Amino acid sequence: MKPSSVGRSPRGLFLTWIIVGTIPISLSQSFAPRPIFHSSVPECRPACERERQALPGSVSCCGNELEYLGVYSPDGKYRTTARTDRSNVRSPASSSSFSRGWSRPSEVPDFINLHPRERIEENYEAPAHAVKPAKGQSILASLRDSIVTFVYGRERILLAPHHVVVDSRGRMLIVDPAARALHVLQGGDSFRIAGGPQRRLRLPNGIAVDAADNIYVADSERGLVLVYAPDGKFLRYIGKRGDESLFHYPTAIAIDRNSGRLFVLDSPRHLLFVLDLEGNVLQRIGRRSAHAIGKFSGDTIPMDLDYPTEIAIGNNELVVVDSGNSRIRIMDLQGNPLAQFRIPATPGPPMIDEVGLSLDLAGNIYVSSVRDSHIRIYGRDGSLLGSFGRTGSEIGEFNSPAGLWIDGMDRLYVADTNNGRIQVFQLSHNTESGTEPETTR
């Protein structure tokens, strides 16, 4: 019997019993649910007393070693844990057991609410709107849903997380293209900005937040950047000019919160746009051609960018992954080139979400690769300072890590894409607890 099938038949029989029959007051031991995570680390235990987790393939970097802190698991809850519960990790072996992109067990009908940890901002584009049910849910149906949630666990909200960012409130914002959703995770106040047909957001990609924690998300399908208030209410579009869009296929974005500048990569046109937060174009960096600029003409700083796919800001510098040239380019915030170095080339044409990028407080550059599930740390001069990771689902292992973020406390967040989770690591030894990370950056 495959590990993914253990316990599936008796739980399925129990689910049928709940739906069509009378529900007994007590549950027999054979139907007792397994915890989503078995944590052996107290959440508030001091870091100095915690057993440090060995990371596979890790290399000491600049006198520091990575320390595992915890994980935002597929159901959206942050957990500290010393081992992995495989029932809560997406994997090809268990793909047949889940429907709708692994969001729930296939035997649980769609009409049962598995109580996800987030409310939903429907985000419809006018004139479409949500239709409220004629009457509320009955007490019996609520009881049924609660018991099924107790047995099977909450619905998985993270399907394939890509870009991640942390705002000044310590909230984790996650772009999940597989779910066509933007998740904002903060304990009991988590919510989802829903995307898809008839909604404003179609295909979310890059994400950033400004100094007021307004949310900016690149929509690659619509060729726009959408702006939402911190509570998820839609504010405005950036890049919409009548029936046309300023961007062709926006991917990664970043915001310099001090100057209020928005940086948007339009990968297929080999351009980096610099705008103010109202959407006015300040400059373009990249190839100067009629096809690339189109009707939205203006000043362009020439640079031989070839399919740039990732961008990060740190120490008043801008770092771009120039995927077609297999380079990291470093420039100041005005677009003037400062340095560049080569990174390992990947076979075939460049692809979106092939690497993740972030900078720590010392200016070291972190690059993740979805092809070998490895994270490499470079100095500003291109020297390889260290690396860690390998393919897998245990702590410190990844399955196609597509996004990185480092907060103001030097905590590294890795979008472990095909494992459907976000792993969190401390880059230095100044952490004080195992509680959910916070940031002031």
PLY file of the C-alpha trace (Angstrom):
ply
format ascii 1.0
element vertex 441
property float x
property float y
property float z
element edge 440
property int vertex1
property int vertex2
end_header
0.00 0.00 0.00
1.31 3.41 -0.90
1.90 5.79 2.04
-0.57 8.25 0.57
-3.39 5.71 0.75
-3.06 4.82 4.44
-6.28 5.47 6.28
-8.11 6.62 3.16
-10.72 3.80 3.04
-11.91 3.94 6.68
-12.04 7.74 6.58
-14.01 7.54 3.33
-16.51 5.16 4.93
-16.79 7.48 7.89
-17.46 10.44 5.58
-20.27 8.48 3.89
-21.67 7.66 7.31
-21.69 11.37 8.24
-23.42 12.46 5.04
-26.14 9.80 4.78
-26.61 8.58 8.33
-26.90 9.57 11.94
-23.79 11.03 13.55
-22.86 9.42 16.90
-21.73 11.61 19.77
-18.32 9.93 20.17
-15.83 8.84 17.53
-14.18 5.44 17.68
-10.44 5.33 17.92
-10.11 3.86 14.41
-11.43 7.12 12.98
-9.30 9.47 15.10
-7.70 12.15 12.92
-3.99 12.50 12.48
-2.60 15.93 13.33
-1.51 17.90 10.27
1.87 18.45 11.94
3.43 16.66 14.89
5.44 19.38 16.55
8.02 18.41 19.15
9.26 22.00 19.57
7.35 24.28 21.97
6.39 27.46 20.12
7.79 29.82 22.74
10.94 27.93 23.65
14.05 30.15 23.42
16.14 29.62 20.31
19.29 29.07 22.33
17.64 26.03 23.98
16.17 24.67 20.74
17.93 21.88 18.95
19.24 23.33 15.73
17.99 21.58 12.61
20.67 20.20 10.32
20.16 21.41 6.77
21.11 19.06 3.93
23.95 20.32 1.79
24.40 23.45 3.92
27.56 25.53 3.86
28.57 28.09 6.45
28.26 31.60 5.01
30.17 34.63 6.33
30.45 33.10 9.80
26.72 32.39 10.05
24.73 29.22 9.62
21.10 28.87 8.71
18.67 27.90 11.45
15.28 26.46 10.61
12.44 28.36 12.32
9.20 26.92 10.95
6.85 26.52 8.02
3.66 28.03 6.64
2.07 24.69 5.83
-0.41 24.10 2.98
-3.41 24.85 5.23
-1.95 28.31 5.90
-0.92 27.82 9.53
2.56 28.66 10.76
4.15 25.76 12.63
7.47 25.02 14.24
8.25 21.36 13.82
11.18 19.01 14.02
9.88 16.62 11.39
7.61 16.59 8.36
4.14 15.07 8.24
4.02 13.83 4.66
0.23 13.91 4.61
0.49 17.72 4.52
3.03 17.99 1.71
2.06 18.02 -1.94
3.82 15.33 -3.91
3.34 13.49 -7.20
2.75 10.24 -5.30
-0.33 11.66 -3.61
-1.65 13.74 -6.50
-4.35 11.23 -7.36
-5.80 11.46 -3.85
-6.69 15.14 -4.12
-8.98 17.07 -6.40
-8.95 20.75 -7.41
-5.16 21.06 -7.37
-4.68 19.09 -4.14
-6.86 21.49 -2.16
-8.90 18.70 -0.51
-9.16 14.89 -0.45
-11.01 13.66 -3.52
-13.60 11.78 -1.45
-14.76 14.95 0.31
-17.65 16.45 -1.75
-17.43 20.07 -2.84
-20.53 21.02 -0.84
-18.73 20.28 2.44
-16.87 23.25 3.90
-13.49 22.17 5.27
-13.17 25.52 7.09
-10.19 27.16 5.34
-8.09 29.49 7.48
-8.83 32.51 5.30
-11.85 34.56 4.35
-12.32 35.34 0.67
-12.37 38.75 -1.00
-14.29 37.80 -4.14
-12.77 40.67 -6.14
-15.28 40.61 -9.02
-14.93 42.92 -12.00
-18.10 44.98 -12.50
-20.80 44.18 -13.56
-20.14 40.64 -12.24
-20.85 40.16 -8.55
-21.19 37.44 -5.96
-24.62 35.89 -5.48
-25.57 35.32 -1.85
-27.39 32.09 -0.98
-31.11 32.42 -0.31
-30.70 31.09 3.22
-27.91 30.37 5.61
-26.43 27.00 6.48
-28.41 24.77 8.82
-27.13 23.75 12.24
-26.92 20.12 11.11
-24.88 21.05 8.03
-22.54 23.19 10.16
-22.04 20.29 12.56
-21.39 17.94 9.65
-18.77 20.29 8.18
-17.05 20.72 11.55
-16.76 16.97 12.08
-15.46 16.32 8.56
-12.90 19.12 9.07
-11.89 17.50 12.37
-11.29 14.18 10.60
-9.69 15.37 7.34
-8.14 18.68 8.38
-8.73 22.13 6.94
-8.78 22.77 3.22
-5.36 23.38 1.76
-5.08 26.97 0.63
-1.48 26.95 -0.66
-1.30 25.00 -3.90
1.89 26.20 -5.60
3.22 29.37 -3.90
5.59 31.50 -5.98
6.44 35.08 -5.02
6.33 35.99 -1.32
6.70 39.20 0.66
6.26 40.27 4.29
4.72 43.65 5.12
5.36 45.95 8.09
2.60 44.24 10.09
4.37 40.89 9.86
1.78 39.48 7.46
2.88 36.92 4.89
1.65 37.71 1.36
1.86 34.84 -1.11
1.16 34.72 -4.84
-0.33 31.36 -5.80
-0.84 31.19 -9.59
-2.12 27.59 -9.43
-5.01 28.78 -7.24
-5.19 32.12 -9.12
-5.11 33.75 -5.73
-3.21 36.13 -3.49
-3.05 34.95 0.13
-2.54 37.32 3.07
-1.75 35.22 6.13
-2.01 36.57 9.68
-3.44 34.00 12.09
-7.20 34.34 12.48
-7.35 37.43 10.24
-6.06 35.76 7.07
-7.78 36.37 3.76
-7.54 35.58 0.07
-7.94 37.92 -2.87
-9.59 35.58 -5.35
-8.64 35.62 -9.02
-9.89 33.97 -12.17
-12.68 34.52 -14.71
-14.89 37.60 -14.11
-12.54 38.84 -11.39
-10.20 41.79 -11.54
-7.19 39.56 -10.90
-6.65 36.89 -13.54
-3.10 35.51 -13.26
-1.12 36.89 -10.27
2.65 36.91 -10.52
4.96 39.43 -8.81
3.98 41.12 -5.54
5.17 44.09 -3.47
3.91 46.35 -0.67
4.43 50.07 -0.16
5.17 51.98 3.07
1.45 52.01 3.93
1.15 48.24 3.35
-0.94 48.70 0.21
-0.62 45.58 -1.93
0.66 45.66 -5.53
0.35 42.52 -7.65
1.39 42.00 -11.27
-1.26 40.35 -13.42
0.59 38.69 -16.28
-2.58 37.78 -18.18
-4.04 41.30 -18.16
-0.73 43.14 -18.50
-1.47 45.30 -15.47
-0.45 45.93 -11.88
-3.41 45.88 -9.48
-3.35 47.84 -6.21
-5.29 46.78 -3.11
-5.68 48.34 0.32
-4.19 46.42 3.28
-7.63 44.89 3.98
-7.91 43.53 0.43
-10.23 46.17 -1.06
-9.40 47.07 -4.67
-8.00 50.58 -5.18
-6.79 51.07 -8.77
-5.01 49.71 -11.83
-1.50 50.67 -12.91
-0.69 50.40 -16.61
-4.21 50.65 -18.00
-4.55 53.16 -20.87
-8.06 52.85 -22.29
-8.28 49.48 -23.99
-4.51 48.98 -23.99
-2.01 47.92 -21.33
1.36 49.48 -20.68
2.93 46.09 -20.00
2.90 43.02 -22.19
3.58 40.32 -19.57
4.62 41.79 -16.19
6.38 39.30 -13.95
8.42 40.35 -10.89
7.87 43.73 -9.22
9.51 45.60 -6.34
8.94 48.84 -4.44
11.51 51.18 -2.91
9.45 52.27 0.10
11.67 55.29 0.80
11.34 56.95 -2.61
7.94 55.51 -3.49
9.14 54.00 -6.76
7.65 50.91 -8.39
9.87 48.66 -10.52
8.16 46.30 -12.97
9.82 43.70 -15.19
8.17 43.11 -18.55
10.14 39.97 -19.37
9.21 39.20 -23.02
9.96 42.83 -24.01
13.29 42.81 -22.11
12.34 45.95 -20.19
12.40 47.23 -16.63
9.83 49.98 -16.00
10.32 52.55 -13.25
7.08 54.26 -12.15
5.74 56.28 -9.28
3.04 54.66 -7.15
0.28 56.35 -9.16
1.49 54.61 -12.31
3.33 57.45 -14.06
6.31 56.14 -16.03
9.56 57.73 -14.90
11.97 55.74 -17.06
12.53 52.48 -18.88
15.65 50.36 -18.66
16.49 47.80 -21.34
16.29 47.39 -25.07
15.22 50.42 -27.06
13.05 49.31 -29.98
9.76 50.30 -31.52
8.26 46.92 -30.59
9.38 47.22 -26.98
8.25 50.79 -26.39
5.17 51.03 -28.59
2.87 54.04 -28.21
4.03 54.71 -24.63
7.24 56.42 -25.70
9.65 58.12 -23.36
13.20 58.09 -22.05
14.86 54.69 -22.06
18.20 53.81 -20.47
19.80 51.32 -22.87
20.88 48.04 -21.31
21.32 44.64 -22.86
18.66 42.89 -20.81
17.55 39.53 -22.19
14.37 38.21 -20.61
14.83 39.58 -17.06
12.69 37.56 -14.67
13.40 38.56 -11.04
14.11 41.75 -9.14
15.03 42.69 -5.57
15.94 45.88 -3.68
18.42 46.22 -0.85
20.99 48.70 0.44
19.76 51.33 -2.05
20.58 49.05 -4.94
18.53 47.17 -7.49
19.38 43.57 -8.39
17.94 41.90 -11.48
18.14 38.32 -12.73
18.96 38.70 -16.44
17.85 35.16 -17.31
18.59 35.16 -21.05
22.17 36.25 -20.35
22.56 34.03 -17.23
23.66 37.09 -15.26
22.95 38.98 -12.09
22.93 42.74 -12.74
23.36 45.28 -9.95
22.41 48.93 -10.47
21.56 51.94 -8.38
17.95 53.04 -7.96
18.32 55.44 -10.91
19.18 52.53 -13.22
22.91 53.16 -13.52
24.87 49.88 -13.79
27.21 49.11 -10.89
28.25 45.48 -11.27
27.32 42.18 -12.86
28.33 38.53 -12.68
27.36 35.28 -14.28
25.29 32.53 -12.68
24.96 28.90 -13.85
23.17 28.75 -17.18
20.16 26.51 -17.59
19.46 24.55 -20.77
16.76 25.75 -23.12
15.10 29.15 -23.37
14.62 31.24 -20.19
11.40 30.68 -18.29
9.28 32.67 -15.83
9.62 31.56 -12.17
12.76 29.56 -12.88
14.68 31.30 -10.08
13.95 33.23 -6.90
15.94 36.25 -5.70
16.48 38.18 -2.48
19.13 40.17 -0.57
20.10 39.92 3.09
20.98 42.88 5.31
24.68 42.52 4.47
23.98 42.77 0.75
24.57 39.10 -0.04
22.47 37.83 -2.95
20.35 34.68 -2.63
19.30 32.84 -5.79
17.06 29.77 -5.77
16.77 27.34 -8.66
13.66 25.31 -9.45
15.73 22.86 -11.52
17.96 21.53 -8.75
16.02 22.83 -5.70
19.17 24.56 -4.49
19.72 28.02 -2.98
23.05 29.70 -3.66
24.47 32.72 -1.82
26.67 35.17 -3.73
28.74 38.12 -2.69
28.30 41.40 -4.50
31.37 40.54 -6.60
29.83 37.25 -7.73
31.83 35.01 -5.42
29.90 31.94 -4.26
29.70 32.21 -0.46
27.62 29.14 0.25
24.66 27.00 -0.75
22.07 24.68 0.72
19.09 22.56 -0.18
18.25 19.50 -2.24
15.14 17.95 -3.72
12.77 16.50 -1.12
10.04 17.29 1.37
11.90 17.24 4.69
13.12 20.27 6.60
15.66 22.19 4.51
14.67 20.29 1.37
12.70 21.86 -1.47
10.73 20.94 -4.54
11.20 23.72 -7.14
11.64 26.78 -4.87
10.40 29.64 -7.07
10.42 32.62 -4.70
12.53 34.12 -1.90
12.11 36.98 0.58
14.38 38.23 3.38
12.81 40.50 6.01
14.26 43.21 8.22
15.33 40.65 10.82
17.33 38.63 8.26
14.76 35.85 8.12
14.66 33.97 4.85
11.28 32.84 3.48
11.43 30.20 0.75
8.42 29.53 -1.49
8.74 25.74 -1.62
6.49 25.68 -4.66
5.80 22.03 -5.45
5.65 21.14 -1.75
2.91 23.77 -1.34
4.51 25.55 1.64
6.76 28.41 2.80
9.82 27.45 4.85
11.37 30.04 7.18
15.04 30.25 8.23
17.10 32.59 10.40
20.22 33.84 8.64
21.92 35.00 11.84
21.82 34.02 15.48
19.79 36.93 16.87
16.38 35.25 16.88
14.73 35.10 20.31
11.82 32.69 19.95
10.13 30.06 17.86
6.94 32.07 17.48
5.57 33.27 14.17
8.04 35.61 12.48
7.42 39.35 12.47
9.17 42.12 10.59
9.35 45.88 10.65
10.89 46.25 7.20
0 1
1 2
2 3
3 4
4 5
5 6
6 7
7 8
8 9
9 10
10 11
11 12
12 13
13 14
14 15
15 16
16 17
17 18
18 19
19 20
20 21
21 22
22 23
23 24
24 25
25 26
26 27
27 28
28 29
29 30
30 31
31 32
32 33
33 34
34 35
35 36
36 37
37 38
38 39
39 40
40 41
41 42
42 43
43 44
44 45
45 46
46 47
47 48
48 49
49 50
50 51
51 52
52 53
53 54
54 55
55 56
56 57
57 58
58 59
59 60
60 61
61 62
62 63
63 64
64 65
65 66
66 67
67 68
68 69
69 70
70 71
71 72
72 73
73 74
74 75
75 76
76 77
77 78
78 79
79 80
80 81
81 82
82 83
83 84
84 85
85 86
86 87
87 88
88 89
89 90
90 91
91 92
92 93
93 94
94 95
95 96
96 97
97 98
98 99
99 100
100 101
101 102
102 103
103 104
104 105
105 106
106 107
107 108
108 109
109 110
110 111
111 112
112 113
113 114
114 115
115 116
116 117
117 118
118 119
119 120
120 121
121 122
122 123
123 124
124 125
125 126
126 127
127 128
128 129
129 130
130 131
131 132
132 133
133 134
134 135
135 136
136 137
137 138
138 139
139 140
140 141
141 142
142 143
143 144
144 145
145 146
146 147
147 148
148 149
149 150
150 151
151 152
152 153
153 154
154 155
155 156
156 157
157 158
158 159
159 160
160 161
161 162
162 163
163 164
164 165
165 166
166 167
167 168
168 169
169 170
170 171
171 172
172 173
173 174
174 175
175 176
176 177
177 178
178 179
179 180
180 181
181 182
182 183
183 184
184 185
185 186
186 187
187 188
188 189
189 190
190 191
191 192
192 193
193 194
194 195
195 196
196 197
197 198
198 199
199 200
200 201
201 202
202 203
203 204
204 205
205 206
206 207
207 208
208 209
209 210
210 211
211 212
212 213
213 214
214 215
215 216
216 217
217 218
218 219
219 220
220 221
221 222
222 223
223 224
224 225
225 226
226 227
227 228
228 229
229 230
230 231
231 232
232 233
233 234
234 235
235 236
236 237
237 238
238 239
239 240
240 241
241 242
242 243
243 244
244 245
245 246
246 247
247 248
248 249
249 250
250 251
251 252
252 253
253 254
254 255
255 256
256 257
257 258
258 259
259 260
260 261
261 262
262 263
263 264
264 265
265 266
266 267
267 268
268 269
269 270
270 271
271 272
272 273
273 274
274 275
275 276
276 277
277 278
278 279
279 280
280 281
281 282
282 283
283 284
284 285
285 286
286 287
287 288
288 289
289 290
290 291
291 292
292 293
293 294
294 295
295 296
296 297
297 298
298 299
299 300
300 301
301 302
302 303
303 304
304 305
305 306
306 307
307 308
308 309
309 310
310 311
311 312
312 313
313 314
314 315
315 316
316 317
317 318
318 319
319 320
320 321
321 322
322 323
323 324
324 325
325 326
326 327
327 328
328 329
329 330
330 331
331 332
332 333
333 334
334 335
335 336
336 337
337 338
338 339
339 340
340 341
341 342
342 343
343 344
344 345
345 346
346 347
347 348
348 349
349 350
350 351
351 352
352 353
353 354
354 355
355 356
356 357
357 358
358 359
359 360
360 361
361 362
362 363
363 364
364 365
365 366
366 367
367 368
368 369
369 370
370 371
371 372
372 373
373 374
374 375
375 376
376 377
377 378
378 379
379 380
380 381
381 382
382 383
383 384
384 385
385 386
386 387
387 388
388 389
389 390
390 391
391 392
392 393
393 394
394 395
395 396
396 397
397 398
398 399
399 400
400 401
401 402
402 403
403 404
404 405
405 406
406 407
407 408
408 409
409 410
410 411
411 412
412 413
413 414
414 415
415 416
416 417
417 418
418 419
419 420
420 421
421 422
422 423
423 424
424 425
425 426
426 427
427 428
428 429
429 430
430 431
431 432
432 433
433 434
434 435
435 436
436 437
437 438
438 439
439 440
